[in-house]
């Protein structure tokens, strides 16, 4: 089994890389600032994505689009949310996911692989609670992207799932979050294993709870 993971140098991405390595999978882990043995992979750079794809031989069974940023924490409606925050957030959280999938399509088609997109419950309109407008908008957008890709890629036998990893104890989630990165990774891996063409387009939490777009 060959697994490609973006944003794998810390937090959930690193925990997922460790999980799949422990299971014996061939893990191709990438990050903007990679650890030793990882690929240099900036999802906002399409040329870098194509170069990374060219390094990978054989089919990809699972592509995990995990790289993401949360740049508008603490911003205020009165004076915050400057334009660069919008551009940088969407470049990573939405466009970066699209270009990642685009770059690895040959390997995904070869293996009739699966695509897992890490979104968030904060992107659910049904769970709107205000604030964090950029992050919420970007996660809603990438969930919509995943849902539409699920329609188009069904003809290639490629299933697409969109997932909320939980409130995780990472740099992004903070020390007071409810679950560890290991718990999130374990739950997410179970969801990825269950993903099929029959469930393609699903929006689920790491624990299997269905979410509303």
C-alpha positions, 0 to 999 in steps of 0.5 A: 500500500502506497500512501502520500500525505501532505503537511506531514511534518507535525500534528495530525499529518505526522501522526498519520505518517507514523500510523501508516509506517507502523502498519507497513505501508510505503509512506511518502510524507511531504511538507513545506519544512520536511523532516529527514526522509520526507519530501519537500512539498509546498502545496501552494507551488504547482511546479513543486507538486509536479516534481514530487509526483515525478519522484513517486513510482507505482500507483498511489492507494491513498492520497491524504490532503492534510496540509492546512493553515489557520491564519485568522485566529484572534482576528476581529471583525472591526479591523481584522481579516486583511486581504493577505490572510484570505489569499494565503489561506485559500492558496493552501486550504483550497487551491493547494488541495486541488493542485495536489490531487491534480499532480497525483492523478496519474498514480491515483488512476493507476491504483484506483486509489482513494483521496482523503481531504482533511476539512473541518466541522468549522466548514459546516454551515449547519455548525456555524458559530461565528468568527474565524471567517477565513478558516471557516470559508476555506474549509467549507470551500474544500469540502465542496471541492471534495464533494464535486470531485467525488462525482467526477472521479467515480468514473475512474474508480476513485473514491473521495472522502472529506473529514473533520479530524476532531479538536486536536492537541496540535499547534493549531488546536492548542494544548486544551483540545480534546483529543491527541494527534494519535487518537485523531490519526487512528480514527481517521485511518479507520474512516479512510479504510471504510471509504468506498465508491458507495460512500464517496463524497461523505463528510464525516468526523474522525469517529465516524459521525456524519456531518452536514455540509 
